[in-house]
Amino acid sequence: DFKLPETIKNTDNKKRTVVILACYSKIYFSPHLQNANVNPLVWTTGLMCPEAYTIHDAIAGYINNETNEQIRTRAALAYSKYQKCSEKAARNLLVTGW
């Protein structure tokens, strides 16, 4: 494990888009990112397997200028397909925004 500083500072005030694929990433990283001017594109609410197909499909949507919700859907559909879980379960796991 590792420790993050209590706060992450955004020194240039540019909004950054972040994807955090790790177990319980929303609950773990939220306190550190709340004041960092970020757009949480995709992160997780539970245990997960962070494999390349999820980030691949999320990045494809990002490059195509899709909305956060469309990108989340892409990631969830890929996760559902390869992990053989329901789309509902994948959508509950992979979330967007605060």
N, CA, C and O of each residue as an XYZ file, in Angstrom:
392
protein
N       0.824     -1.188      0.000
C       0.000      0.000      0.000
C       0.869      1.252      0.000
O       2.077      1.201      0.229
N       0.224      2.354     -0.260
C       0.921      3.629     -0.248
C       0.001      4.679      0.344
O      -1.210      4.478      0.432
N       0.574      5.783      0.743
C      -0.209      6.867      1.328
C      -0.198      8.058      0.382
O       0.822      8.383     -0.225
N      -1.347      8.695      0.271
C      -1.458      9.915     -0.514
C      -1.372     11.107      0.415
O      -1.734     11.013      1.588
N      -0.893     12.234     -0.104
C      -0.933     13.433      0.736
C      -2.393     13.754      1.072
O      -3.305     13.357      0.347
N      -2.598     14.452      2.140
C      -3.966     14.774      2.562
C      -4.739     15.519      1.484
O      -5.943     15.311      1.337
N      -4.071     16.380      0.731
C      -4.739     17.109     -0.341
C      -3.894     17.042     -1.604
O      -2.665     16.978     -1.555
N      -4.572     17.060     -2.709
C      -3.901     17.135     -4.005
C      -4.236     18.505     -4.559
O      -5.408     18.841     -4.724
N      -3.221     19.294     -4.844
C      -3.438     20.669     -5.262
C      -3.357     20.797     -6.774
O      -2.468     20.242     -7.420
N      -4.289     21.530     -7.311
C      -4.308     21.852     -8.729
C      -3.760     23.270     -8.835
O      -4.464     24.233     -8.530
N      -2.531     23.399     -9.259
C      -1.881     24.710     -9.235
C      -2.185     25.577    -10.449
O      -1.968     26.788    -10.398
N      -2.681     24.994    -11.541
C      -2.960     25.805    -12.730
C      -4.455     25.994    -12.990
O      -4.839     26.630    -13.972
N      -5.298     25.445    -12.116
C      -6.758     25.577    -12.193
C      -7.394     24.977    -13.444
O      -8.553     25.271    -13.737
N      -6.673     24.150    -14.182
C      -7.268     23.450    -15.323
C      -7.992     22.216    -14.811
O      -7.471     21.480    -13.973
N      -9.195     21.996    -15.321
C      -9.948     20.802    -14.929
C      -9.322     19.583    -15.594
O      -9.105     19.565    -16.805
N      -9.040     18.576    -14.793
C      -8.466     17.332    -15.291
C      -9.524     16.240    -15.261
O     -10.321     16.165    -14.326
N      -9.531     15.403    -16.274
C     -10.417     14.247    -16.315
C      -9.633     13.055    -15.797
O      -8.501     12.817    -16.218
N     -10.240     12.300    -14.878
C      -9.551     11.152    -14.296
C     -10.392      9.889    -14.445
O     -11.620      9.924    -14.378
N      -9.703      8.784    -14.647
C     -10.294      7.451    -14.617
C      -9.484      6.686    -13.584
O      -8.262      6.592    -13.692
N     -10.162      6.139    -12.585
C      -9.465      5.390    -11.544
C     -10.102      4.013    -11.448
O     -11.190      3.850    -10.895
N      -9.405      3.028    -11.997
C      -9.887      1.650    -11.968
C      -9.106      0.893    -10.903
O      -7.986      0.437    -11.131
N      -9.718      0.776     -9.755
C      -9.156      0.069     -8.606
C     -10.330     -0.275     -7.698
O     -11.398      0.325     -7.816
N     -10.153     -1.201     -6.824
C     -11.237     -1.557     -5.911
C     -11.619     -0.349     -5.053
O     -10.760      0.308     -4.465
N     -12.914     -0.073     -4.993
C     -13.464      1.010     -4.164
C     -12.782      2.358     -4.418
O     -12.541      3.111     -3.474
N     -12.473      2.667     -5.661
C     -11.717      3.890     -5.941
C     -12.478      5.160     -5.581
O     -11.860      6.139     -5.162
N     -13.790      5.173     -5.733
C     -14.533      6.397     -5.425
C     -14.431      6.745     -3.943
O     -14.140      7.888     -3.590
N     -14.665      5.780     -3.091
C     -14.619      6.056     -1.652
C     -13.188      6.355     -1.188
O     -12.984      7.167     -0.286
N     -12.204      5.703     -1.802
C     -10.820      5.893     -1.378
C     -10.251      7.231     -1.856
O      -9.594      7.935     -1.090
N     -10.503      7.581     -3.120
C      -9.875      8.770     -3.694
C     -10.693     10.051     -3.560
O     -10.137     11.140     -3.698
N     -11.993      9.955     -3.297
C     -12.831     11.160     -3.189
C     -12.271     12.220     -2.252
O     -12.176     13.383     -2.644
N     -11.898     11.859     -1.029
C     -11.404     12.899     -0.120
C     -10.149     13.609     -0.644
O      -9.916     14.777     -0.333
N      -9.355     12.902     -1.430
C      -8.115     13.482     -1.943
C      -8.343     14.353     -3.173
O      -7.543     15.242     -3.464
N      -9.428     14.102     -3.892
C      -9.658     14.797     -5.160
C     -10.739     15.870     -5.107
O     -10.912     16.610     -6.075
N     -11.462     15.970     -4.010
C     -12.601     16.886     -3.939
C     -12.248     18.320     -4.306
O     -13.041     18.994     -4.963
N     -11.107     18.790     -3.906
C     -10.727     20.179     -4.165
C      -9.671     20.315     -5.256
O      -9.009     21.348     -5.358
N      -9.513     19.276     -6.067
C      -8.456     19.282     -7.081
C      -8.958     19.665     -8.472
O      -8.196     19.592     -9.436
N     -10.219     20.070     -8.596
C     -10.784     20.485     -9.876
C     -10.685     19.369    -10.920
O     -10.141     19.565    -12.007
N     -11.222     18.193    -10.571
C     -11.190     17.061    -11.489
C     -12.597     16.660    -11.915
O     -13.580     16.920    -11.222
N     -12.656     16.025    -13.067
C     -13.872     15.436    -13.601
C     -13.694     13.925    -13.503
O     -13.014     13.338    -14.345
N     -14.290     13.273    -12.489
C     -14.152     11.823    -12.382
C     -14.977     11.129    -13.465
O     -16.194     10.988    -13.345
N     -14.305     10.709    -14.501
C     -14.957     10.129    -15.666
C     -15.488      8.734    -15.367
O     -16.664      8.452    -15.598
N     -14.632      7.864    -14.856
C     -15.044      6.516    -14.452
C     -14.242      6.138    -13.216
O     -13.017      6.250    -13.191
N     -14.960      5.689    -12.190
C     -14.323      5.098    -11.024
C     -15.248      4.069    -10.437
O     -16.327      3.838    -10.983
N     -14.868      3.436     -9.340
C     -15.583      2.234     -8.915
C     -16.160      2.342     -7.508
O     -15.698      3.123     -6.676
N     -17.191      1.525     -7.277
C     -17.869      1.516     -5.978
C     -17.658      0.218     -5.210
O     -18.191      0.062     -4.112
N     -16.893     -0.711     -5.766
C     -16.708     -2.002     -5.102
C     -15.473     -2.716     -5.611
O     -14.615     -2.125     -6.267
N     -15.401     -3.993     -5.299
C     -14.289     -4.815     -5.769
C     -14.387     -4.979     -7.281
O     -15.477     -5.135     -7.831
N     -13.236     -4.940     -7.943
C     -13.260     -5.077     -9.397
C     -11.941     -5.618     -9.911
O     -10.944     -5.669     -9.191
N     -11.958     -6.017    -11.156
C     -10.770     -6.510    -11.839
C     -10.358     -5.440    -12.857
O     -10.977     -5.347    -13.917
N      -9.338     -4.635    -12.570
C      -8.967     -3.529    -13.460
C      -8.142     -4.011    -14.658
O      -6.911     -4.011    -14.617
N      -8.827     -4.414    -15.704
C      -8.137     -4.928    -16.884
C      -8.263     -3.956    -18.053
O      -9.096     -3.050    -18.037
N      -7.430     -4.160    -19.057
C      -7.257     -3.204    -20.155
C      -8.521     -2.938    -20.962
O      -8.697     -1.821    -21.449
N      -9.404     -3.911    -21.124
C     -10.588     -3.698    -21.959
C     -11.466     -2.577    -21.412
O     -12.109     -1.871    -22.189
N     -11.507     -2.401    -20.109
C     -12.342     -1.355    -19.517
C     -11.780      0.020    -19.847
O     -12.514      0.893    -20.311
N     -10.498      0.221    -19.616
C      -9.885      1.520    -19.905
C      -9.838      1.762    -21.413
O      -9.982      2.900    -21.860
N      -9.641      0.712    -22.192
C      -9.613      0.843    -23.651
C     -10.921      1.445    -24.157
O     -10.913      2.401    -24.932
N     -12.033      0.883    -23.717
C     -13.323      1.373    -24.198
C     -13.649      2.757    -23.640
O     -14.280      3.563    -24.323
N     -13.232      3.037    -22.418
C     -13.444      4.375    -21.852
C     -12.650      5.418    -22.643
O     -13.172      6.487    -22.958
N     -11.408      5.113    -22.961
C     -10.579      6.055    -23.724
C     -11.140      6.261    -25.127
O     -11.110      7.376    -25.647
N     -11.649      5.200    -25.741
C     -12.253      5.336    -27.073
C     -13.407      6.332    -27.033
O     -13.538      7.166    -27.929
N     -14.235      6.252    -26.014
C     -15.334      7.202    -25.873
C     -14.844      8.617    -25.610
O     -15.405      9.580    -26.133
N     -13.809      8.744    -24.810
C     -13.228     10.057    -24.504
C     -12.685     10.709    -25.776
O     -12.907     11.896    -26.014
N     -11.983      9.936    -26.580
C     -11.428     10.448    -27.839
C     -12.544     10.889    -28.783
O     -12.377     11.838    -29.548
N     -13.675     10.199    -28.725
C     -14.825     10.544    -29.574
C     -15.686     11.660    -28.984
O     -16.774     11.935    -29.490
N     -15.209     12.302    -27.920
C     -15.925     13.410    -27.261
C     -17.316     13.014    -26.773
O     -18.252     13.811    -26.838
N     -17.447     11.793    -26.289
C     -18.723     11.349    -25.743
C     -18.929     11.944    -24.353
O     -17.988     12.434    -23.730
N     -20.164     11.896    -23.880
C     -20.476     12.397    -22.543
C     -19.922     11.438    -21.493
O     -19.576     10.296    -21.798
N     -19.845     11.916    -20.265
C     -19.399     11.053    -19.166
C     -20.256      9.794    -19.079
O     -19.735      8.696    -18.887
N     -21.556      9.952    -19.219
C     -22.457      8.804    -19.107
C     -22.245      7.814    -20.253
O     -22.292      6.604    -20.033
N     -22.016      8.302    -21.457
C     -21.747      7.408    -22.588
C     -20.439      6.646    -22.380
O     -20.346      5.462    -22.702
N     -19.441      7.324    -21.845
C     -18.150      6.685    -21.590
C     -18.293      5.642    -20.487
O     -17.741      4.547    -20.587
N     -19.023      5.976    -19.452
C     -19.290      5.011    -18.374
C     -19.986      3.780    -18.936
O     -19.646      2.653    -18.575
N     -20.955      3.988    -19.817
C     -21.678      2.870    -20.422
C     -20.734      1.989    -21.231
O     -20.800      0.763    -21.139
N     -19.860      2.600    -22.019
C     -18.874      1.818    -22.783
C     -18.035      0.941    -21.853
O     -17.850     -0.251    -22.097
N     -17.535      1.556    -20.789
C     -16.691      0.826    -19.840
C     -17.479     -0.305    -19.180
O     -16.969     -1.416    -19.033
N     -18.715     -0.024    -18.785
C     -19.546     -1.033    -18.120
C     -19.877     -2.191    -19.058
O     -19.870     -3.348    -18.638
N     -20.163     -1.895    -20.312
C     -20.469     -2.963    -21.268
C     -19.250     -3.857    -21.501
O     -19.381     -5.078    -21.592
N     -18.078     -3.254    -21.597
C     -16.857     -4.054    -21.757
C     -16.623     -4.912    -20.518
O     -16.299     -6.094    -20.628
N     -16.784     -4.321    -19.354
C     -16.584     -5.061    -18.108
C     -17.568     -6.223    -18.014
O     -17.191     -7.337    -17.652
N     -18.811     -5.959    -18.339
C     -19.848     -6.989    -18.304
C     -19.509     -8.144    -19.246
O     -19.651     -9.313    -18.888
N     -19.066     -7.805    -20.433
C     -18.752     -8.827    -21.436
C     -17.617     -9.741    -20.977
O     -17.748    -10.965    -21.018
N     -16.515     -9.154    -20.544
C     -15.332     -9.958    -20.227
C     -15.377    -10.592    -18.841
O     -14.760    -11.634    -18.620
N     -16.091     -9.983    -17.917
C     -16.200    -10.563    -16.578
C     -17.424    -11.469    -16.449
O     -17.634    -12.116    -15.423
N     -18.224    -11.498    -17.512
C     -19.427    -12.335    -17.541
C     -20.354    -12.034    -16.360
O     -20.863    -12.933    -15.691
N     -20.549    -10.741    -16.136
C     -21.510    -10.308    -15.123
C     -22.606     -9.524    -15.840
O     -22.457     -9.178    -17.012
N     -23.676     -9.250    -15.162
C     -24.777     -8.530    -15.800
C     -24.380     -7.079    -16.068
O     -23.501     -6.525    -15.407
N     -25.043     -6.482    -17.049
C     -24.805     -5.064    -17.324
C     -25.175     -4.220    -16.110
O     -24.502     -3.237    -15.802
N     -26.241     -4.605    -15.428
C     -26.665     -3.859    -14.237
C     -25.562     -3.868    -13.178
O     -25.262     -2.834    -12.581
N     -24.964     -5.028    -12.947
C     -23.882     -5.124    -11.959
C     -22.692     -4.264    -12.375
O     -22.097     -3.579    -11.543
N     -22.348     -4.300    -13.658
C     -21.221     -3.499    -14.147
C     -21.516     -2.006    -14.027
O     -20.627     -1.225    -13.685
N     -22.752     -1.603    -14.306
C     -23.128     -0.187    -14.180
C     -23.135      0.263    -12.720
O     -22.813      1.413    -12.423
N     -23.499     -0.632    -11.818
C     -23.456     -0.288    -10.395
C     -22.018     -0.173     -9.894
O     -21.737      0.587     -8.968
N     -21.128     -0.917    -10.497
C     -19.721     -0.899    -10.106
C     -18.986      0.301    -10.685
O     -18.257      0.987     -9.969
N     -19.172      0.557    -11.968
C     -18.468      1.639    -12.661
C     -19.374      2.860    -12.725
O     -20.426      2.826    -13.363
N     -18.968      3.925    -12.073
C     -19.797      5.125    -11.982
C     -19.024      6.332    -12.503
O     -17.811      6.273    -12.704
N     -19.744      7.414    -12.716
C     -19.127      8.645    -13.188
C     -19.569      9.805    -12.303
O     -20.633      9.756    -11.685
N     -18.753     10.833    -12.250
C     -19.105     12.033    -11.497
C     -19.004     11.856     -9.994
O     -18.574     10.820     -9.486
N     -19.418     12.905     -9.309
C     -19.343     12.919     -7.847
C     -20.596     12.320     -7.263
O     -20.731     12.238     -6.042
